[in-house]
Amino acid sequence: MQDVVLAMLAKEPAHGYDLRERLRQGLGPLGRSLNAGQIYVTLARLEKSGLVTWERAAGQAERPERKVYALTAAGQARVIEWLGEVDWPKPDLTEFHLKLVAAAAGGLADPRELVDAQRRELMRRLGEAQRAALAEPPASDAGLLLEGITLRLQADLRWLDACERTWSARERKN
């Protein structure tokens, strides 16, 4: 969640409510349960880590708790690092989806390039799993596990294809 919040701030400074709304919009129906407190706890952690800073919102003297958060140089560096990370086969599909949304919204990276990087890693791991499965004796426990890993990787590859189609269609419209 911390990296997603940082990436959402890469476009422009915002207060917690705005960030929550951006995340909800990016997640669609899955974002309805997003707790506002979770955003503020995350922002406090990011501030402690030196990744964000804040100022009082203009014209908010009567509401001193209203803060507008912005990335520090370290926060900007972390966003760039996070965009380059490839985390399969332990995917957090929600986080990857938000990575695409934040990258596009902030002009940080082409979502299709992020999809391509994930695909390359997925293909590498799929090849490893398939080679390992072929080396197992028929009906072995390890072979069954490797088959499950292979099927999961293939499903993730299909999902990446859908991501690429969606982002390519958006690019054509713009």
C-alpha positions as CSV (number, residue, x, y, z in Angstrom):
1,M,0.0,0.0,0.0
2,Q,2.9,2.4,0.8
3,D,4.3,2.2,-2.8
4,V,0.8,2.7,-4.3
5,V,0.2,5.8,-2.2
6,L,3.7,7.2,-3.2
7,A,2.9,6.6,-6.8
8,M,-0.4,8.4,-6.5
9,L,1.4,11.4,-5.1
10,A,3.9,11.4,-8.0
11,K,1.3,13.2,-10.2
12,E,0.7,16.0,-7.7
13,P,0.5,16.7,-4.0
14,A,-2.8,15.7,-2.4
15,H,-4.4,15.3,1.0
16,G,-5.5,11.9,2.3
17,Y,-9.1,12.2,1.2
18,D,-8.0,12.9,-2.4
19,L,-5.7,9.9,-2.3
20,R,-8.4,7.7,-1.0
21,E,-10.7,8.8,-3.9
22,R,-8.0,8.2,-6.5
23,L,-7.4,4.7,-5.1
24,R,-11.2,4.0,-5.0
25,Q,-11.5,5.2,-8.6
26,G,-8.6,3.0,-9.7
27,L,-10.0,0.0,-8.0
28,G,-13.6,0.5,-9.0
29,P,-16.0,-1.7,-6.9
30,L,-13.1,-3.3,-5.1
31,G,-12.2,0.1,-3.6
32,R,-15.5,0.6,-1.8
33,S,-14.1,-1.0,1.3
34,L,-11.0,1.1,1.4
35,N,-10.7,2.6,4.9
36,A,-9.7,6.2,5.1
37,G,-7.8,5.5,8.3
38,Q,-5.5,3.1,6.3
39,I,-4.5,6.0,4.0
40,Y,-3.6,8.3,6.9
41,V,-1.7,5.6,8.8
42,T,0.2,4.9,5.5
43,L,1.0,8.6,5.1
44,A,2.3,8.8,8.6
45,R,4.6,5.9,8.0
46,L,5.8,7.4,4.8
47,E,6.5,10.7,6.5
48,K,8.5,8.9,9.3
49,S,10.5,7.2,6.5
50,G,11.3,10.5,4.9
51,L,9.4,9.7,1.7
52,V,6.7,12.3,2.0
53,T,6.4,15.8,3.5
54,W,3.3,17.9,4.1
55,E,2.1,21.4,4.4
56,R,-1.2,22.8,5.7
57,A,-3.8,23.1,3.0
58,A,-4.2,26.7,1.9
59,G,-7.2,28.4,3.4
60,Q,-7.6,25.7,6.1
61,A,-6.6,27.8,9.2
62,E,-9.8,26.6,10.9
63,R,-8.9,23.0,10.2
64,P,-5.2,22.6,11.1
65,E,-5.4,18.8,10.6
66,R,-5.9,19.1,6.9
67,K,-2.5,18.4,5.3
68,V,-1.4,18.3,1.7
69,Y,1.3,15.6,1.2
70,A,4.0,15.7,-1.4
71,L,6.9,13.4,-2.4
72,T,10.4,14.0,-1.2
73,A,13.4,13.2,-3.5
74,A,13.7,9.9,-1.7
75,G,9.9,9.3,-2.3
76,Q,10.3,10.0,-6.0
77,A,13.3,7.6,-6.1
78,R,11.2,4.9,-4.4
79,V,8.4,5.3,-6.9
80,I,10.8,4.8,-9.8
81,E,12.3,1.8,-8.1
82,W,8.8,0.3,-7.4
83,L,7.7,0.8,-11.0
84,G,10.7,-1.3,-12.1
85,E,10.1,-4.2,-9.6
86,V,8.8,-7.5,-10.9
87,D,7.1,-9.6,-8.2
88,W,5.7,-12.7,-9.9
89,P,4.8,-15.4,-9.0
90,K,3.7,-13.9,-5.8
91,P,1.4,-11.4,-7.5
92,D,-0.7,-8.9,-5.7
93,L,-3.0,-8.2,-8.7
94,T,-4.6,-5.2,-7.0
95,E,-1.2,-3.7,-6.4
96,F,-0.1,-4.3,-9.9
97,H,-3.3,-2.9,-11.3
98,L,-2.8,0.3,-9.2
99,K,0.8,0.4,-10.4
100,L,-0.5,0.6,-14.0
101,V,-3.1,3.3,-13.0
102,A,-0.6,5.4,-11.1
103,A,2.1,5.1,-13.8
104,A,-0.4,6.3,-16.4
105,A,-2.0,9.1,-14.3
106,G,1.4,10.5,-13.2
107,G,3.0,10.1,-16.6
108,L,5.7,8.0,-14.8
109,A,5.8,5.1,-17.2
110,D,3.9,3.5,-20.1
111,P,1.7,0.8,-18.5
112,R,2.4,-1.5,-21.5
113,E,6.1,-1.4,-20.7
114,L,5.3,-2.5,-17.1
115,V,3.1,-5.3,-18.5
116,D,6.0,-6.3,-20.8
117,A,8.4,-6.5,-17.9
118,Q,6.0,-8.6,-15.8
119,R,5.4,-10.8,-18.9
120,R,9.1,-11.5,-19.4
121,E,9.5,-12.5,-15.8
122,L,6.4,-14.7,-15.9
123,M,7.7,-16.4,-19.1
124,R,11.0,-17.1,-17.4
125,R,9.4,-18.6,-14.4
126,L,6.9,-20.6,-16.5
127,G,9.8,-22.1,-18.4
128,E,11.5,-23.1,-15.2
129,A,8.3,-24.7,-13.8
130,Q,7.7,-26.6,-17.0
131,R,11.2,-27.9,-17.2
132,A,11.1,-29.0,-13.5
133,A,7.7,-30.7,-14.1
134,L,9.1,-32.7,-17.0
135,A,11.9,-33.9,-14.8
136,E,9.4,-35.4,-12.2
137,P,8.1,-38.9,-12.4
138,P,4.5,-39.3,-13.4
139,A,1.9,-38.7,-10.7
140,S,4.5,-37.4,-8.2
141,D,3.5,-35.0,-5.4
142,A,6.1,-32.5,-6.7
143,G,4.8,-32.9,-10.2
144,L,1.3,-32.0,-9.0
145,L,2.6,-28.9,-7.3
146,L,4.5,-27.9,-10.4
147,E,1.4,-28.4,-12.5
148,G,-0.5,-26.0,-10.2
149,I,2.3,-23.4,-10.4
150,T,2.3,-23.8,-14.2
151,L,-1.4,-23.3,-14.5
152,R,-1.3,-20.2,-12.2
153,L,1.5,-18.7,-14.3
154,Q,-0.5,-19.3,-17.5
155,A,-3.5,-17.7,-16.0
156,D,-1.4,-14.7,-14.9
157,L,-0.1,-14.5,-18.5
158,R,-3.6,-14.3,-19.9
159,W,-4.5,-11.6,-17.4
160,L,-1.4,-9.6,-18.6
161,D,-2.6,-10.0,-22.2
162,A,-5.9,-8.4,-21.1
163,C,-4.1,-5.6,-19.3
164,E,-2.1,-4.9,-22.5
165,R,-5.2,-4.9,-24.7
166,T,-6.9,-2.4,-22.3
167,W,-4.0,0.0,-22.1
168,S,-3.4,-0.2,-25.8
169,A,-7.0,0.6,-26.5
170,R,-6.8,3.6,-24.2
171,E,-3.6,4.8,-26.0
172,R,-5.4,4.6,-29.3
173,K,-8.3,6.7,-28.0
174,N,-6.0,9.4,-26.8
